[in-house]
Amino acid sequence: MGRLGTESAFAVLAQAQALERSGRKVVHLEIGEPDFSTPAHIVEAAQAGLRAGHTHYVAAPGTVRLREAVAAYLERNGRMRVPPERVVITPGAKPIMFFTILATCEAGDEVLFPDPGFPMYESIAGFSGAVPVPVPLREENDFRVDPAEVESLITPRTKLLILNSPHNPCGSALTSADCEAIADIAVRHDLTVLSDEVYWATRYNGRHVSVLDFDGMEERTVLLDGWSKPFAMTGWRLGFGVLPADLVEPVTRLIVNSVSCTSAFSQDAAVAALEGPWKPVEDMVAEFRTRRDVIVAGLNRVPGITCATPQGAFYVFPNVKALGMASSVLAARLLEEAGVACLSGTAFGSWGEGYLRLSYANSVDNIRTAVASIEEFCGAHRALAHT
């Protein structure tokens, strides 16, 4: 248990809610979930499933109907062509991380993961007995994985490479050239790749690119995706993996041994999401783009803070090194003194020191209020520093 980490976003949320109960006003920029409601046609599909009696066990890897819908969805969006038999459905996307690592890594095998990055990568790898090896994401490289650095970290024990694009927490996105170079490395070194693409639909410049676009990757890549981010369905706990053929049976066995299956009526909702209108997704992404521009411009006006423009997802990762305060201390003080809930960059790995993560899954008005509060706090901090 000592090797198993956690997500600090939930701890900060609890602290923020405690402050609110005491009468304080807090702007929530800590939790990574869309603030939109699940579209009505998806909710109605779940209700119809319940009325139809879809309340019993289903096949462990998911209903045939949903697995077919996932395969059609991926092909329709130009991402990949895959038989439905290689799709598995899980209650949330995190089980795909767990099952992939458990099915591919033995004790002592090395897992390369992005740092800063989603904290569960390191946590699950370490918990499984594998050795987590961070791949630094540097601001001077636009917070993208550097293929040359990836190759320099590979050893005879390296088994798995984890990618995430668009990226949490940095909002960066891999380029086609990045993916081509990484694909070449993975093939030459016989690596399995876990490609976390849960934010694929929330991108602002051009089409989504993936290592799966390149030859030799389909048979060695696990695609991780789900419904939480594009369809505002975080609480529904719905995810899927597209697996190399030889991993389908082992991962299905892990599903049987852990969760049995994903709830039947929620899979009805998942089908409706994939086959229904795309406009709610487009509208949400357009609103995120507006909010992104507001928060980036606002933070860049604050002396001591610089903020790169995200290419995808709904997070900014501003550089706060000039404020001369550890990221964790700054995040705690912003909550206590400014009423702004955000996360320290170090919540996502040691390479996050000197940065904060702010989610802009909140209204433009609340974002402007938060930025004004941050600016006021930073002004007071500088004044105290010079007295």
C-alpha angles and dihedrals in degrees: 000000000000089000093054115094132191143218112267091201089079092049091051090047090055091050091048092049090050089054090049091052088055090056101265122134115233131184108216113223096143107081120081103219135102113263091215126103120251106265113265097241090059093051090048091053090055091049091050090051091053092049089050090056098253091153102111138085118295132187113304097240092047138272117308089236093058096042089053090048091052092051091049091046093053092048093045091054093049095246104117144322112238137159113249089239088075093056121092125188121216137179094261129342097269093078088063088060092048096044095045093052094043092048097046108030132068126192109295096020113130126238119198113211135171118262116227087039146127102308094226092071093067093034097053094041092053093043091054091056095255122125114250112218116191121224105204118233109208128200091225087063092047089256091290127139110263107224092207091055091048090055092047090058096051116110133172087271096055108117108156137034118197119206129183122190127193083033136230119234102010102045090226125141132208118244125228089253090053092051093047092052092046091048090053090051093048092051095046093048096038094237128166111229126210105202110196105201101160090130095048093119094049099074129127108197122050132316125331114261129201142177084249088073089074135077118267096021104095093070093050104035131089110203112210117198141136150166102271100088108032096039101033091244103134094135093049091070100218126153139150141202130205106210138193107259094253092056098053096083096044092048091046088054089052090051090051091050096047117026103002092217144331116273113276101225092048088057088057087056090047091056090050090051094052096043099036131086117311094206095091088058092048092048092050093049091048090053091048089053090054091049092046091056092048096050095042092050092045096049092046089058091059111094110239095026129092123181129194119217112254119234094203147350117047105275137100122207105200123192109239099169093116090064089070096225130116111256094239092051092048093049091049093049093047089057096044100038106024102030093236117132112207137137133256114244087235089067083078099045141301092285087066093073110124094030140085129208118223123180114216092201088122136084122289089242092054092045091053090048090051094048091049090051091049090050091050091049093049091048091052091046092053091047091053091046091057098047 
